């Protein structure tokens, strides 16, 4: 029979042992991944691809929680306000992280203070497209037309403050042209109006324009990246077309709430990095027109800082406003 002293010692050590087991077994339940956009869109597709492979490496399923609204702000706020235990992550993207904070008068979170960077997952450049009936074959030809008729041409976007809107504003600034912004409630209706001839052009993420370019209904004139897109290798970059400085990508990155323990951030980072090295995952993501990123959590923090400053300046110079 154990002595009373021995029994008390065992009881005193029980909480410590339980804590050690809990810390060593993270995650010990399904991980929630908040997607700040509606199901079926690019963010949802990317999150599900990465989440499945990430769950295999964590030993727990990754459950998708769709929280759309306000250009991604609703979902990112939910991620920032979640318990910082590593059990909740958010797949955030450009607009809600580095564009809308400069445009919304009362932002419900500070992306650099309230989120803990995990890893940069994917970058998707934008492609400028026009209708085939415009008979344009080069970006330079479009710029020349815009300069001949200032204020006449229009470009559509997925809404005021979207990365597609700001990409158009950046194009205007770098090319020295005057074209009018026409906002839509999403990229799909903008493409529909473009095909109907109601607007002249749109800058949209690669997956959105691929069906139209492959069918021949749309003509791709330029890609907003340092390098050509593997999905459309014949389309030159803006720099190659003589308009440098038009670099605009919708990037997707995984964050946890600020205050999440560093060892849990590391475990989540390693699970995503392992997923991104899987050939099937890489193939699925590049099929979405994306460029695999990866890298360290510190690299993501540096990207967030630099993009925040860049797009803040574009918002200021362009005068883009929420209406």
Secondary structure, DSSP 8 states (H G I E B T S, - for coil): ---HHHHHHHHHHHHHHHHHHHHHT---S-EEEEESS-TTSHHHHHHHHHHHHHHHHHTS-EEEEE---GGGHHHHHHHHHS-SSSSEEEEEEHIIIIIGGGT-SS-S--TTTSEEEEEEEEEEEEEEEEEGGG----HHHHHHHHHHSTTT-EEEESSTTSHHHHHHHHHHHHHT---EEEE-SSHHHHHHHHHTTSSSEEEEEHHHHHHHHHHTSEEEEEESSSS--GGGTTS-BTTTTT-TT---EEEEEEEEETT--HHHHHHHHHHHHHHHTSHHHHHHHHTTT-EEEE--HHHHHHHHHHHHHHHHHHHHHHT----
